[in-house]
């Protein structure tokens, strides 16, 4: 049978390690939020707006919405058809999460993906956002 004192020591060590890990994670999340806000303002929102303008000039009407902490490209014809990006703080490290919503008759199909694999947020560019948008817009372009 295990000694209670040894088990207690192991439990305390595990608690201390979990607290340290959580504090480190909070620091990574705070840093990621700052990086994400910069990425959103300098790359993502301009890319979404550029794509929306080009789509409108081609007769496909999409609009850009900028809810707090994210950006959304949605069809003006079917509001359920949209591509939205926000920061997923549940991932470690936190990553931009893209949610694609498509209306298929009376049902809604929703999927999630990252922008470019598991690239760190600081390495993502406006071109990465444009490439992702072009891939996900393909079903609506026909």
Helices and strands as residue ranges (DSSP letters): H 4-39, I 40-44, H 45-57, E 62-65, E 70-75, E 82-88, E 95-104, E 107-114, G 121-123, H 126-137, G 138-141
